Structure formats: C-alpha cells, structure tokens
Amino acid sequence: MPEVENAIKAAFFSKAADAAAAESLRFTEVRAIIGESRPISDRTLSKGLRRLVEQGQLKKHEDRSYERSVTWELKDRMDVILAADRLSIDAGASVGVVGDQSAGWTFYGVPRGKPRELRPRLRRAAVRFQEEVDEILWEAAEQTVNLTLAKARDRGLSRGGARNIKRILLDIFGFWESLRWEQLDSFAWVFITEKIAPGAFPKFIEKLLKPPLGVWNDLNAGVPVHESMAKRPNEWIPYLARMFIEDQETIRGNWDRLLTDAEAGARAYDMLRNHLKSRDWKLFGKQWSSIISARYWSCAVIR
C-alpha cells in the first residue's frame, strides 16, 4: 500500500508541476496518470486515496475531487520525488532505453529504432556529465580537507602532519570512488535475484553490510579498527572479502599491508582530532561522511 500511496502523491506532484493552478484531481485523472506507467485496479486506488484522506495528506471535496493538503513533511516530499522518478523511469522504459550499465549511465525514453549516431552522442553527453559531477565532489572533498587542516594548523599541527593527513583522506575518497565503479557491474545480477527470489536482495545487503558479532561488539565498544583487525583476523578477512567483492585469499595475502594502512589511518585521524576543537571535529565528521556517501551512492535523474 505505501507504493500505491506514493504513486498517488506523485500524480498530484506531476499535475502541479504542469499547471500551478490545477492542484485538485478527480479519481479518473489520478488513475489515468498512474496508469501511464503501471496497472492499478479501482479498488486498490480507492483504498490508497482513502488512507491518504484519513492521514490528512489529501482532502476530499463534495464534488469527489481530491486536493493535496497544504503541509508536507520532509519524508513526504522525498517519497513524492522518489515515486515521480519511478513513474518517469517506468514510462520512459516502455518507450526505449539506451545505456551502458558497467559505465554507469542510462537514458530512458529514447525510442527504439533510434538513429545509429544517437547512442555515441548520448554516451559522450553522459560521460561529460559524470566528469563534471566527479569534479564537483573532488573539489568539495579537497575544500573540506583544506579548511579542516587550516583549523588544525592554527592549533599546532605541523606542515608535514597536515600533508600526510591530506594524502590519507584523499586516498580514502579515491578508494570509495574506485569501489563504486567496481560495484556497477554487479548490479545486473540484482535484477535476476529479485526475479528468482523477490525480497532477497535487501536481506543480502543487510547481511553484507552488517559486520560479524565480534567486530560489531568491538566497534560499539570503541575499539580502534586496526586493533580489532589485529585481534579478530578470522572475522575481519571474510567480512572485508564480502564488502570488497574479493576472494578471502587475496585479502589474507595483503593482510599485513591492510593492518599497517589501518593503523596509519587511525594515527592520522587521532592527530587531526587532537588538533581540532570539539565542534570543528564534529563538523568535519558530518561533512566528510556526507561527501563519501555522495561519492559512492550518487545517482542523478534529469528530465
């Protein structure tokens, strides 16, 4: 039912975007908008509309038309955007798709039988956009690191220490960038998995990301990562192998280097934290984690 409710919200969102004055829709209009991308029965649509009215998210008028409520929470707006994107992608896919999954780009709504020269031109446009986004994120990462290190330098951090910390932080950013590209090829089997066993992929992700019990207990207790790695190699090695989609023997063969890198990273982080005010350290943590997440998960939908 949440999917139906989000589709209904998206229908109102799309209508409002097309004409600012038309903020109310009749049952048949909502059904027609949703029906452009997915089948929906009158009974299911009625239940969805009724639930939204009961929740105060829609108002039903005497003429049986529906109007959006004035106030929308942040979660509601995010749900609407997500549902609208899904509607656009579903509708566009029915027309045609041009893309290269391994390279990370797709155009929906390109008709089948397109001119032969269209694909390379679209590919070049996608690559230019990717490069521009990459440049924006790299600039944001460098700016965050430079501003933070400037504050640390004011509190006594040496020039050499700042240079080493910057190298380690930008290496981390580059690692997540490369890991994102390694993961792109693996997305294809997600579709197959969901077809064979619906709902299996979310469970797989939960299993993949959740560390083993001993590692989990160490992290919750505040044990430094490199110390936990040294203490629990038999738990960390298969965990990292799953995370990096790598075989365990490769991880085991590089274990000494991984431990050394983890320890060096921990020392650099400790040095940075010791030369920052508490509020500056918290600000850096918030901004840096956001940039890392954006580098790995960023996905643009443009109409």
C-alpha positions as CSV (number, residue, x, y, z in Angstrom):
1,M,0.0,0.0,0.0
2,P,2.8,2.6,0.6
3,E,3.9,2.2,-3.0
4,V,0.3,3.0,-4.1
5,E,0.1,6.0,-1.8
6,N,3.4,7.3,-3.1
7,A,2.2,6.8,-6.7
8,I,-0.9,8.9,-5.9
9,K,1.3,11.6,-4.4
10,A,3.4,11.6,-7.5
11,A,0.3,12.0,-9.6
12,F,-0.5,15.2,-7.8
13,F,3.1,16.4,-7.9
14,S,3.3,15.9,-11.6
15,K,0.0,17.7,-12.2
16,A,1.1,20.6,-10.0
17,A,4.4,20.9,-12.0
18,D,2.5,21.1,-15.3
19,A,0.0,23.7,-14.1
20,A,0.3,25.5,-10.8
21,A,-3.4,26.3,-10.6
22,A,-4.5,22.6,-11.0
23,E,-4.0,21.2,-7.5
24,S,-7.0,19.0,-7.4
25,L,-7.6,15.8,-9.3
26,R,-10.6,13.5,-9.8
27,F,-10.4,9.8,-9.3
28,T,-10.3,9.1,-13.0
29,E,-7.5,11.7,-13.5
30,V,-5.3,10.1,-10.8
31,R,-6.0,6.6,-12.3
32,A,-5.0,7.9,-15.8
33,I,-1.7,9.4,-14.6
34,I,-0.7,6.3,-12.7
35,G,-1.9,4.1,-15.5
36,E,0.7,5.6,-17.8
37,S,3.4,3.6,-16.1
38,R,1.7,0.7,-14.2
39,P,-1.7,-1.0,-14.0
40,I,-3.8,-0.3,-10.9
41,S,-7.3,-1.5,-10.0
42,D,-10.1,0.8,-9.0
43,R,-10.3,-1.0,-5.6
44,T,-6.6,-0.5,-4.9
45,L,-6.6,3.1,-5.9
46,S,-9.7,3.8,-3.8
47,K,-8.0,2.2,-0.7
48,G,-4.9,4.3,-1.3
49,L,-6.9,7.6,-1.7
50,R,-9.0,6.8,1.4
51,R,-5.8,6.1,3.5
52,L,-4.3,9.4,2.4
53,V,-7.5,11.3,3.3
54,E,-7.5,9.5,6.7
55,Q,-3.9,10.5,7.3
56,G,-4.7,14.1,6.4
57,Q,-2.4,14.2,3.4
58,L,-5.3,14.7,1.0
59,K,-8.7,16.5,1.2
60,K,-11.8,15.1,-0.5
61,H,-14.3,17.7,-1.7
62,E,-18.0,17.3,-2.2
63,D,-17.6,17.0,-5.9
64,R,-15.4,13.9,-5.2
65,S,-12.2,15.5,-6.3
66,Y,-9.1,15.3,-4.2
67,E,-6.7,18.1,-3.2
68,R,-3.2,17.9,-1.6
69,S,-3.0,19.1,2.0
70,V,-1.1,22.3,2.5
71,T,1.7,21.0,4.7
72,W,4.1,18.3,3.5
73,E,6.7,16.8,5.8
74,L,10.3,16.2,4.5
75,K,9.7,12.5,4.3
76,D,6.5,13.1,2.2
77,R,8.4,15.3,-0.2
78,M,11.2,12.7,-0.5
79,D,8.6,9.9,-1.1
80,V,6.9,12.1,-3.8
81,I,10.2,12.7,-5.6
82,L,11.1,9.1,-5.5
83,A,7.7,8.0,-6.8
84,A,7.8,10.6,-9.5
85,D,11.2,9.4,-10.6
86,R,10.0,5.8,-10.7
87,L,7.0,6.8,-12.8
88,S,9.2,8.7,-15.2
89,I,11.6,5.8,-15.5
90,D,8.9,3.2,-15.9
91,A,7.1,5.3,-18.6
92,G,10.4,6.1,-20.3
93,A,11.5,2.4,-20.3
94,S,8.3,1.5,-22.1
95,V,9.4,3.8,-25.0
96,G,13.1,2.6,-25.1
97,V,16.3,2.6,-23.2
98,V,19.9,3.5,-24.2
99,G,22.7,2.8,-21.7
100,D,25.8,1.1,-20.5
101,Q,25.3,-0.3,-17.0
102,S,29.0,-1.0,-16.5
103,A,29.9,2.6,-17.3
104,G,27.1,3.9,-15.0
105,W,24.8,5.8,-17.4
106,T,21.3,5.2,-18.8
107,F,18.8,7.3,-20.9
108,Y,15.1,6.4,-20.6
109,G,12.5,7.5,-23.1
110,V,14.7,7.1,-26.2
111,P,12.5,5.3,-28.9
112,R,13.6,2.0,-30.3
113,G,14.7,2.4,-33.9
114,K,16.7,5.5,-33.0
115,P,19.2,6.9,-35.5
116,R,22.5,4.9,-35.3
117,E,24.6,8.0,-34.5
118,L,22.4,8.9,-31.4
119,R,23.9,6.4,-29.0
120,P,27.6,7.7,-29.2
121,R,26.3,11.3,-28.8
122,L,24.3,10.4,-25.7
123,R,27.3,8.4,-24.3
124,R,29.5,11.5,-24.7
125,A,26.9,13.7,-23.0
126,A,26.6,11.2,-20.1
127,V,30.4,11.0,-19.7
128,R,30.7,14.8,-19.7
129,F,28.1,15.0,-17.0
130,Q,29.8,12.3,-15.0
131,E,33.1,14.1,-15.2
132,E,31.5,17.3,-14.1
133,V,29.9,15.7,-11.1
134,D,33.2,13.9,-10.2
135,E,34.9,17.3,-10.3
136,I,32.3,18.9,-8.1
137,L,32.7,16.1,-5.5
138,W,36.5,16.1,-5.6
139,E,36.5,19.9,-5.2
140,A,34.1,19.5,-2.2
141,A,36.4,16.8,-0.7
142,E,39.5,18.9,-1.1
143,Q,37.8,22.0,0.2
144,T,36.6,20.2,3.3
145,V,40.0,18.7,4.0
146,N,41.9,22.0,3.4
147,L,39.5,24.1,5.6
148,T,39.7,21.5,8.4
149,L,43.5,21.2,8.2
150,A,43.8,25.0,8.3
151,K,42.0,25.0,11.6
152,A,44.2,22.2,12.8
153,R,47.3,24.1,11.7
154,D,46.2,27.1,13.8
155,R,46.2,24.8,16.8
156,G,49.7,23.5,16.3
157,L,49.5,20.7,13.6
158,S,52.8,20.5,11.7
159,R,53.1,21.1,8.0
160,G,54.3,17.5,7.5
161,G,51.5,16.1,9.6
162,A,48.9,18.1,7.6
163,R,50.3,16.9,4.3
164,N,50.2,13.3,5.5
165,I,46.6,13.6,6.7
166,K,45.5,15.1,3.5
167,R,47.1,12.3,1.5
168,I,45.4,9.7,3.6
169,L,42.0,11.4,3.4
170,L,42.1,11.9,-0.3
171,D,43.3,8.3,-0.8
172,I,40.2,7.2,1.2
173,F,38.0,9.3,-1.1
174,G,39.6,7.8,-4.2
175,F,39.2,4.3,-2.8
176,W,35.4,4.8,-2.4
177,E,35.3,6.2,-6.0
178,S,37.0,3.1,-7.4
179,L,34.9,0.8,-5.3
180,R,31.7,2.4,-6.7
181,W,32.8,1.6,-10.2
182,E,33.7,-2.0,-9.3
183,Q,30.2,-2.4,-7.9
184,L,28.4,-1.2,-11.1
185,D,28.9,-4.4,-13.0
186,S,27.4,-6.4,-10.0
187,F,24.1,-4.5,-10.2
188,A,23.0,-6.6,-13.2
189,W,22.5,-9.7,-11.1
190,V,20.3,-7.8,-8.7
191,F,17.5,-8.0,-11.3
192,I,17.9,-11.7,-11.7
193,T,18.0,-12.2,-7.9
194,E,14.8,-10.3,-7.5
195,K,13.1,-12.2,-10.3
196,I,14.1,-15.6,-8.7
197,A,13.6,-14.7,-5.1
198,P,11.7,-11.4,-4.5
199,G,12.9,-9.6,-1.4
200,A,16.2,-11.5,-1.3
201,F,18.3,-8.5,-2.3
202,P,17.5,-6.3,0.7
203,K,18.3,-9.2,3.0
204,F,21.6,-9.8,1.2
205,I,22.6,-6.2,1.6
206,E,21.8,-6.3,5.3
207,K,23.9,-9.4,5.6
208,L,26.7,-7.9,3.5
209,L,27.0,-4.6,5.4
210,K,26.4,-5.9,9.0
211,P,29.8,-6.9,10.5
212,P,30.3,-10.2,12.3
213,L,29.3,-10.2,16.0
214,G,32.8,-9.9,17.4
215,V,33.6,-7.0,15.1
216,W,30.3,-5.4,15.8
217,N,31.0,-5.6,19.6
218,D,34.4,-4.1,19.1
219,L,33.1,-1.2,17.1
220,N,30.3,-0.5,19.6
221,A,32.8,-0.6,22.4
222,G,35.0,2.0,20.7
223,V,37.9,-0.4,20.0
224,P,40.0,1.1,17.2
225,V,39.5,-0.6,13.8
226,H,43.2,-1.6,13.4
227,E,43.2,-3.2,16.9
228,S,40.0,-5.1,16.2
229,M,41.5,-6.2,12.9
230,A,44.7,-7.5,14.6
231,K,42.6,-9.2,17.3
232,R,40.0,-10.8,15.0
233,P,41.5,-11.6,11.6
234,N,39.3,-14.7,11.2
235,E,36.2,-12.4,11.3
236,W,37.6,-9.4,9.5
237,I,39.0,-11.2,6.5
238,P,35.7,-12.8,5.3
239,Y,33.9,-9.6,6.2
240,L,36.2,-7.4,4.1
241,A,36.1,-10.0,1.3
242,R,32.3,-9.6,1.2
243,M,32.5,-5.8,1.3
244,F,35.1,-5.6,-1.5
245,I,33.7,-8.5,-3.5
246,E,37.1,-10.1,-3.3
247,D,38.2,-13.6,-2.5
248,Q,39.5,-14.3,1.0
249,E,42.9,-15.5,0.0
250,T,43.6,-12.1,-1.7
251,I,42.6,-10.3,1.5
252,R,44.7,-12.7,3.6
253,G,47.7,-12.2,1.3
254,N,47.5,-8.4,1.8
255,W,46.6,-8.6,5.5
256,D,49.8,-7.1,6.8
257,R,49.6,-4.1,4.5
258,L,45.9,-3.6,5.3
259,L,46.8,-3.6,9.1
260,T,49.6,-1.2,8.5
261,D,47.3,1.1,6.4
262,A,44.5,0.9,9.0
263,E,47.0,1.8,11.8
264,A,48.4,4.7,9.9
265,G,44.9,6.0,9.1
266,A,44.0,5.7,12.8
267,R,47.1,7.7,13.8
268,A,46.3,10.4,11.3
269,Y,42.7,10.7,12.4
270,D,43.8,10.9,16.1
271,M,46.3,13.5,15.2
272,L,43.7,15.6,13.4
273,R,41.2,15.2,16.2
274,N,43.7,16.3,18.8
275,H,44.4,19.5,16.9
276,L,40.7,20.5,16.4
277,K,38.1,22.0,18.7
278,S,35.3,19.6,19.5
279,R,32.8,21.4,17.3
280,D,35.2,21.5,14.4
281,W,35.8,17.8,14.7
282,K,32.1,17.1,14.7
283,L,31.6,19.4,11.7
284,F,34.4,17.6,9.8
285,G,32.9,14.2,10.5
286,K,29.5,15.2,9.3
287,Q,30.8,16.9,6.1
288,W,33.3,14.2,5.3
289,S,30.8,11.3,5.7
290,S,28.3,13.1,3.5
291,I,30.9,13.6,0.7
292,I,32.0,9.9,0.9
293,S,28.4,8.8,0.8
294,A,27.6,11.0,-2.2
295,R,30.7,9.7,-4.0
296,Y,29.5,6.1,-3.6
297,W,25.7,6.4,-3.9
298,S,25.2,9.4,-6.2
299,C,22.6,8.8,-8.9
300,A,21.1,11.7,-11.0
301,V,17.6,11.7,-12.5
302,I,17.3,14.5,-15.1
303,R,14.3,15.2,-17.3
